[in-house]
Amino acid sequence: MIFRLLADLLVLAHLTFVAFVVTGGFLALRWRRLAWLHAPAALWGALIELAGWICPLTPLENALRRLAGEAGYQGGFIEHYALPLLYPVHYTLALRLALAAVVVVLNGVAYALSFRRRS
């Protein structure tokens, strides 16, 4: 029971991190110091997508699920949780590049607005 709860909490934390990666640049417009946390997080998120790596939280979640007597899963967090909801197609290189581009473009716009405000 405790391992399943920990795995579920880890999924929630992972999802929160992904949301922060995608939208944190706009939060940094309001709270400028947040950019010091967000910029490395956004770079990490884009790098994970571009390189096709698996986030370290995914194997941890799988290990917790196995300890809870559940089956783990293959692939990464985005493939397992987000893509089935968002895209009915396979997780291809083109899709990974598109997701990375969304992160870079959205946050580029947010930081451009932030720098523009300072001027």
Buried (B, 14 or more C-beta within 10 A) or exposed (E): EEBBEBBBEBBEEBEEBBEBBBBBBBBBBEEEEBBEBBBEBBBBBBEBBBEEEBBEBBEBBBBBBEEBEEEBBEEBBBBBBBBEEEBEEEBEEEBBEEBBBEBBEBBEEBBEEBEEEEE
